[in-house]
């Protein structure tokens, strides 16, 4: 019989009570309420929005969110991939191992958002040492024979493996290989993306929930990567394609430190926007009661987009983000993606979709994020990723200013900003903005409707020794945790 330490849980399964782990934890570092702070349920006073959020989440994630005394958690855009991540942790892997295994899984089940030729950013932080987070970026388009053998995501993940992983390369690839061999249930977002991009020629017509094995060749390709000896992997990382390493940039908002990749990523601009939003001095109560709160976030963000020419200086492609916490308090945020849905929209003989190769060296707007309490070691810590400044600003504001829990903070309605000055609203996501909020947004410019699939934002949170996580219903995933 499995012990409590290996009991696996998901967002859609109610948690049974269990014991505490007896390792380094926050219960011994402070007394009283100092280890708590930060997290509050959304105020029920925000009338219609709160009712709609509650109703929608009951339908979307059944019993809602729950909390556990942790060994680890993974949040991604796929239940299978999140479970592969926590299974990696249960086998003794660390957060980097779990992120790598999850990323390979997502390359199989979500080829519309990510894939073996995707670019990405990886950020890792250890809360016990509290050294600044470190960032690895892989985004170079390299037209060499090496790129034909090992595409960009594989190069990036192999480099991360060399720097931070504890399990073998083969172990981290095996779950994705098995998934590609046996097939999987088609995610709703993949079926919608095929119709949206009109790329039925890639995989044929697929229905959400259909069990299918869409690229048998992909399993063979992944197996060939697993068969590469780890010492030989190093020979594929050359001066030309070596990912870049850097130290994260951090900025304080209220009592929180927000850490993001530094330039040339969009991170510094995101921090600037959060500082501007913070200058509105919203209280938690005002943030959940006042429709103008959302309008001011929109107004502030649009001004930043205009001041810094964001939509011209950064390309908004697709995004798939993975958030991980392990038992040793290693935190990882990994975001990957392509130039557009299905990248180049060409399936190569190896069974994966190549990305668009552009001659313009422009950074993408996607960004990994790690948040810690600046005042209390055992305070609220958040790991997440987002596709652009608008999404990141809204989610961070909801979590850090309004004090939302991770489920509400992720599921609240969101807007997006486009290069023609228009403001986009999600037509098919529940909850949606109340009419009063939409009315305020009319001041910002022409309103347009965004159709699915939507970009997602997945979050893992730790406060004291308690772990929470939520995968955005927009991405169709379910987070996984175990104790």
N, C-alpha and C positions, 0 to 999 in steps of 0.2 A: 504493500500500500504506500502511495506517495506521501511524503511528509508535508507539513504546512509550508516548509521552505520552497517546495516545488509546486505548490498549488497555483494553477493558472486561472486568471480571470479576464473577462472581457467587458466592454461597456454594456453589452446587451444581456449580461448575466448578473443577477443580484449577488453581492458579496456575502459569503458566510464568515462568521467571526473566526479569528485565528490569533496565534501568538505573535509576540514581537521578536524581531531578530536581535541577536545579542552581539552586535558589532558596533563600530563607531556610530553614534547617533546624536541627535540634538537634545534628547531628553535629559542628558547629563550636563549640557553646556550652559544652561541657564535655569533659573528657578522662576516660578510664577508664570506670568503671561508674556515674558520677553521673547519666548520661542514662538509665539503665535503671531499675532498682528497681521494685517494686510487683507486676508481673504474674507469676504462677506457675500452672502447670497444677495442677488439683485433685489432691490427694494420693490415690494409689491405695489407701491404707490404709483408706478408709471402705467396705470390703467390698461389700456388696450394692448400696448406692446408687451407687457408682462404676461397677460392672459394668452396672447397669441404664441409667445415664446414657449410657455408651459405646454400648451396644447400641441404645438408642432413637435416639440422634443419628445413628448409622450408617444407620438406616432413614429418618430424617426429613430429614437434610440431606446424605445421600450421603457425600461425602468430608470432611465436617466443616468447620471454620473454617480460614482461612488468613490470611496477612498480606501486605501490599504496601507498597512505598515509595509514598507517596500523591500523587495529585493531588486526590482527593476520594472521599467515600463518602456514601451515603444508605441508611438502614434504615427500612423502613415495613412495613405489613401487606399489601403487594402487590408481587409481583415486577415487574409492569408499571410500577407507580408508582415503585418504587425506581429502575428503569432510566430512567424519564422524568426523575427527579431528577438522576441522573448525566449524562444526555444534556444537561440544562440546564447543568451545570457544564462539560462539554466544549465547549459553545458559547461559553464565556466568562462565564457567569453566576456569581454568588456564592452563598453558603449560603442567603441569604434568597430569592433567585430559585428555587433548587432546592426549598426548602420550600414555596413558593407553588405551583409547578407540580405537585409531589407531592400537595399537599392537594387541588387541583382534581381530580386523577386519582382519589384516594380517594373523593371525593364521588360519582364515577361508579360505581366498582366495589364500594364498601363502604357502601351506603346504610343498612345496619342500625346501623352504628357512628357514621357522620358524614354530612355532607351540606351542601348550600348554605345551610341555615338553622342550622348548628351554631354553638356558641360555642367559644371557645378561648383559649389562652395561648401566647404566642410569647416565647422568651428567646434573646437573641443575645449572644455574647461573642467578643472578639478576643484571642487568646493572645499576640500580639506586643505589643500595648499594655498588656494585662493590667488594663485598666480594669474596674470592676465590671460584671457582666452587666446588660443592660437588658431590661425586660419590657414587652410590649404585651398587654393583656387586652381581649377583645371578648366581652361576655356580656349586654349590655343587651337586654331585650325592648322593642322600639320599635314601636308600632302606628301607623305613619304611612304615607303614600303612598310614601315613600322605601323603607320596608321591603318594600313590595310589588314595587318595581322591583329593588332590590338587597337580598337577604336578608343575614342576619348574617355568615355566613362570607365572603361577597363583600365586604362593608364592611370586615371585619377584614383580609382579605388585600390589599385595595386600599390600606388605610392602611399596612400593612407595606411594600407596594410603594413607596409615596411616601417612606417613611422610610429604607429600607435596600436596595432592589433596584437592579440595574444594567441589566437587560434590559427590553424594552418589555412593557407589559401584555398586548398581543396575543400576543407570543411565549410567554408563560407559560401562556396559556389554550389555545393551539393543540393541544398533545398530548392534553389531556382531551377537546377537541372531537372529534378524530379517533377516539379510543377510544369515545366515546359513539356516533359515527356508524357505526363498523364492527362494534361489539360486542366481547365479551370472554368468556373462560372463567369460568364462575361459581365463585367461591371456595367452599370447603366451609363456611366460617363463615357465609356469606350463606344458603346452602341450609338449614343447620341453624337459623339465626335465623328464617327464614320459618316453619318448622314450630314452633319454640319459641313465637314470638309469635302464631302462627295468623293470619298476614296474607297468605294466598295471594291475596287479592283485589287486592293491590298489583301483583304481577308474575306471578301464576299459579304453578303448581308448577314449581320449578326443581331440577335435579339438579346436584350438585357436578361440575365438569368440563365441563358442558354449555356449548357456545358459544351465546351469546344476545345480542340487542340489546334490552335490557329497556325502555328509555325513549327512543325516537327524539326525543321532544319536548325532552329534556334537552340534546341536541346543539344544537338551535336556540336554546335559552335561553343556553347557554354562548357561542354565537356572537354573540348580541346583546350580551353583556357585553364580549366582545373588541372589538366594533365601537364601544364607547364611547371617545371621545377621552380621552387621559390628563388633559388640562386640565379636561374635563367631569366626570371621576371625582371630582375634589376637591369639586365642588358637591353631591355626594351625601353627603358627610361633614359633618354639621351638629353644632351644640353638643349636640344631644340624643343622637346616636348615636356620637360620637367615641370610639374605644377609649381606654382609660386607659394612660398610660405611667408606669413606675416603675423604681426601681433594685432589683436582686435582693438578697435577704438571704442571707448566707453564714455558715457555722459550720464549725469545724474538728473533724474526727474522725480521731484518730491523726495521720497525716501528710497528710491530705487536707482540702481545702476543698470543702464541699457548698453549692451555690448554688441557691436556689429563689425563686419569687415571694414577696414579703412579704404581710402581711395586706392585704385580707381573704381571700386565698387560704389553703389549708391548709398552705402552706409552713412557717410557723413551728412548727406542731404536728409536722410531719415531722422537722424539725431537733431538736426537743425529744425525740422518740422515739429518734432516732439517738444523742443524747447519753446517754440512759438505757441503751440497748443497749450502748454503748461502756463503760459503767461495769461491765459483767460481766467485762471484761478477758480475753476469750477470746484465746488464741493462735491462729495460723493452723492449727496441727496439731490443737488441741482442736476448732476449729470444723468440721473435716471428719471427725473421728473420733467425736465425742461426740453422741449423740442428744439429750442435754439442751440442747445449743446451740440446736437448733430450738425446743425447748420454752420456753427462756428468752426467745427472740425473741417467741414467741407470748404468753407471760405478760406481758412488758414492754409489748407493743403493746396487749394487751387492757386492761391497767391504764390506759394513756393514753386509750384510747377511753372508758373509764368515767369517768376523772377529768375529762376535757374534753368529755364528751357529744358525741363526734365524729359518731356516726351521726344525731344530731338537728340538729347545727349545720351539717353539710355533706351535700349530696345526692350520692349515687354514681350517676351516669348511665353512659352508654357512653363509651368512650375510644378514640381512634386517635392514636398518637403517631409523629412523624417526627423522626429524628435526622440531622443533616448536619454534615460537615466539608468545607471547601473548601481549595484550595491555598494560600490566604493566611491560614490558621489562623483563619478565622471559624467559630464553632461555633453551631449553631442547634438548639434543641429546641422543637418545636411540638406541642401536644396540642389536639385538637378532639373534640367529642362532643355528644351530645344527652341529653335528659332520661331516655330509656329506649330500648330497641331500637326502631328505626324511628320515633322521636320521637312525633309525634301520630298516626302510622299512617294519615295521609291524604296522598295524592298530589295535588298541586295541578295546575292546568292548565299550569304551566310545566315540569312533568316532574320535580320534586323533592319530597321529603317535608318538610313543615313540622315544626318542633319544637313541643313542648308549651309553651304560653305560660302561665306561672304568675304569680299575683299576689304570691307570697312571694319576696322578694329574698334567696335563700339561695345561697351559693357552692357550686360543685361540688368534689368531692374530687380530681379529676384534677390532676396537677402535672408541669410540665417541670423537668428537673434537669440541672445541669452540674457536674461534679466536676473539680478540678485538684489536682495535687500542691502542697502548701503549702510544701515545702522545696526542691524541685528543679524548675527551669523546664521541663526536658525530661522530667519524670516522667510518670506515668500521668494521662491526661485522659479523661473519659467524658461522653458526651452521651446522655441517655435521657429517658423519660417514663413515668408510671405513673397508674393509675386511682384509687389510694387509698393511704393511709399504710401499710396492711398489705403491699401488693405492693411499694411503694417500699422499705420497711424490709427486707424479705426480700432483694430484689435487691441493694440497696446493701450489706447485711451480707455477702452472698456474695462480692461483688466487692471490698469494701474491708477486710473482716475475715478471711474465709476465703481471700482472694486468688485466687478463681476467675478463669479466663479468661472472656471475654464469652459464649461459647457455653454453658459449664457454668453460669455465673452466671445466665443467663436461663432455661435449660431445667430447672433443679432444681425439684422439686415446690413448690407454694405453697399456703398456707391463706388464707382470708378470714374476716373478722369481721362479724357482722350485728347489727342493732339489738335483736334479742331475746336477745342474749348467746350465741348458738350460734356454733360454729366450723365453717366449710365447707371441704371437701376436694374437689379436682378428681377426678371419677370416671374421666374418659376421657383424662387426660394421662399420658404416659410420659416420664420415670420418675415413679413415685409414691412417697410416703413409705414407708419400711420400717415393719414392724409395731411395732418398738420405739419409733419416733418417734410413731406414732399412739397407742400406749399412754400415752405421756407426756401427749399432748394431751387425754386423757380427764379430766385434772384441771381443764381450763379451762372445761368446759361441754359441753352437748349437741352432738354431732357431726352435721352434715348433709352431704349429697352435692350437689355443684354439677355441673350438666350443661353441656355445650357450647352455644353458643360462649363461650369464655373471653376475658377481657381480656388483652391482650398487653403486652409491654415490650420495645421495640427499642433497641439500643445501638450506638453508634459509639465506638470507642476509639482514642486515639493515644498512643503511648509512644515517646519519642525521635522518629525520623522514620518509624516503622512504624505502619501503620494496620490495625486489625481492626474487624469489625462483625458483628452478628448480628441477624436478625429472628426474633422469637419464633415457634416453630412453632404456638403457640396462635392466633396471628393469621393464619397461613398465608402470610406474606410471605417474601421472600428479599431480603437486602440486596444492594446493587450498589456496586462500586468500580471505579475505573479509574486507570491509571498511564500 
